Amino acid sequence: FCKKGHEGVVNAVRADGGVRLVMKDWPIFGAVSVRASQLVLAAQGSGHYAAAMDALMATTGRLSDAQVDAKLAERGLDAGRLTAAYRQDAARIDGLLARNNRQAEAFGFNGTPSFVVQTTLFPGVMDEAALREAIAEARG
């Protein structure tokens, strides 16, 4: 569901121009999901977080390790190098993922995507129109 709604979220934020989008990597679909998050966060160190995230959000269905590697390669990112970067920064990245998990649980989120707009929680999918409406309501 995150992948289906990603483009709409990005479009709503871009069109508004005054929204700060904070994405929290929260891998909840097993080992491949964790690895994908680790590599995306490792890409941040070289300034390629957005490219890595966009690459994986453009996939369909459940991820496989081979699909993760191939999609990253399509964006010019080497999974082997990202794995090495992850290993060098594993304590920070794994700590961040653990913190994101604790935050999601504290909010009572049961899955992804989930949204917080201002102080209102929206567990579950929001299409672009619903997100724009939530943003407008938050502004009063």
N, C-alpha and C positions, 0 to 999 in steps of 0.2 A: 504494500500500500504506500510505503514511503516513495518508492520509485514512481508509482503512478501519479502521485501528487507533487513531486519535486518541481517539475516545470511550472506548475501553477503557483507554487509558493514563490519561486524565484521571480516569476512575472509580476506577481502582486507587489512584492517588495521593490522591484525595479521601477514599476509604474508609479508607485507612491513616492518614492524618493526620500521619504522621511522616516522610514522604518529601519530599525537596527535588527537584522536577522542574526540570531545566535543559534547555530545548529549544535546539538549535543549528540555525538556518536554514542549509540546505545545498541550494541550488538546482542540481539536476543534470539538469533536463529542458529545457534551452534557454532562449531569450530570455524567453519568457513566465514561466517559473519564476523567473528572475533578477528580473524586474520585480516579480512578486508578492512575493518576499522583500524587495526594496527598499522596497516600499510598506508591508508589514507592519512592518518595522523602523522606517520613518519614523513610523508610527502610535504607536510607543513614546513619542516625544517629547510627545505629547498624552495619554498614558495609555490609549491604545486598542489596544495590542499584542494583548491577549487577544481583543478583539472582532474585530480584523482577521484574526488567525490562525484563530479559530473559524469565521468567515465563509468563508474559503477552504478550510478542512478539511471544510466541509459540502458542497462541490461534488462532482460525479461526473465521472469521466473526466479527460482532459487539459484543462488550463486554456487558455482563450483570453483575449486582452486584454479583450474585451467581457465575458466571464464574470467576470473579476477585478473590473472596474469595477462590474458589476451586483451582485455579491455583497457588495462593500464598501458600496455604496449602500444595500442592504437593511439594513445595520447602522448606517446613518446616517453613513457615512464617505465623503467625497468624494475620488475618485481624483485629481482635479486638484490638490486641496490637499495630498494625500499626496505627489504627484509634486513639488510645490514644496518640501515639507518635506524630501523625499529630496535634492533638488538642493542645499539649504542644508547638508545633513549628509552629502553623498555620500562624502567622504573617509573619515569614520568608518564609515559603513555598508558601503561597499565593502571597507574594511580588515577589518571584522568577518567579512564573507562569505568573504574570502580566507583569514582565519585559520581559520574553520570548515572550509574545504576542506582546508587543510593538516593540521588535527587529524584529520579523517576519514581522510585518506590515511595518516597516521602510525598510526592504529589498524588500518589494513588494511580499512576498510569499503569495500564495493563499491557500495553503494546505500543507499537509505533505505526504511524506517526502520532504524536501528541503535541499540543501547542499550549503556550502560555502567551496571552496577549494582554499586556499591562499586568493586571492582577487576576485575570480570568483564565481558568483552566479549560482546555478543550481536548479531552481524551478522544483520540480517534481521527479519522480522515476528515479533512476540510478541503473542499475544492477552492479554486481561486476566488470565486464570488463570495463564498462564506468567509474566507480569510479577509477579504477586503471589507466586508460588512463588520467583522469583529474589530478590525482596526479602526473603522469609522466610529463604532460604538465606544471604543476605548477612549477616543478623543472627545467624546461627548458632543 
